[in-house]
Amino acid sequence: MFKVLVSLALCMIIVFFYFDEKNSILPVFQLTEAPTVITKGQYGASLIVEVSYSHEGFEEWVASLSKPYPLFLVDTDWILRSPEAVKLLIERNIPLGLLGSTQSQYEEKDSLLDSQLTIFQKNFQQSPLWFATRDYTVGEAMQQTLHERGINIVAPTYSFVTPNTTTVDGDFISIPLHRDQEVSFQEIQQYLKTHPFVSIEQNLFGYDIATKRLP
């Protein structure tokens, strides 16, 4: 009887650790083995929303989104001045990444990336899984730094033009929401209804990577 109980206890321990490992929450993931800028997938089209300015109707639009959500790349200055919008993104569990500055600004100020990552981490309680510069240019040294931190670098295939813009498998379509670049949220909604978008992970590998937000 004692041996049976010991065997049962060992089995329970093994099962516990097995499922704990399977369901463990990884704070970061890398989709490539070497530093690179990901510009295209192969299994559908994915939407990237670049946010540095909240145009009228932004929060209402975010609240109306349904899965699969676009990837939101958010600017740190926007994060600091938009606490309610940040709260909404967190509550809706929207996939998030960091929208950086232009490449030349990082060359002029070595600490810029660290300060932006600190702001992102403080407000979202996690490191960004995705990063893009404003001009989609990332030098080799910076690519290596981001790769070592488990941050994937992305650049869109092209920017959103009209609701009639066609897509092909693998496309990353960017919607830039900046002070001087405004796209009608009604047009974006129409675009979402007429085009079957998938997450970037699913676009790359044909299946989605389920991630959970740390409490």
Sequence and secondary structure as in RCSB ss.txt:
>XXXX:A:sequence
MFKVLVSLALCMIIVFFYFDEKNSILPVFQLTEAPTVITKGQYGASLIVEVSYSHEGFEEWVASLSKPYPLFLVD
TDWILRSPEAVKLLIERNIPLGLLGSTQSQYEEKDSLLDSQLTIFQKNFQQSPLWFATRDYTVGEAMQQTLHERG
INIVAPTYSFVTPNTTTVDGDFISIPLHRDQEVSFQEIQQYLKTHPFVSIEQNLFGYDIATKRLP
>XXXX:A:secstr
 HHHHHHHHHHHHHHHHHHHHHT   S   S SS  EE   SSSBEEEEEESS  TTHHHHHHH  SS  EEEEE
HHHHHH HHHHHHHHHTT  EEEE   HHHHHH TTHHHHHHHHHHHHHSS  SEEE TTS   HHHHHHHHHTT
 EEE  SEE   TT    TT EEEEEEBTTB   HHHHHHHHHHS B  HHHHHHSS        
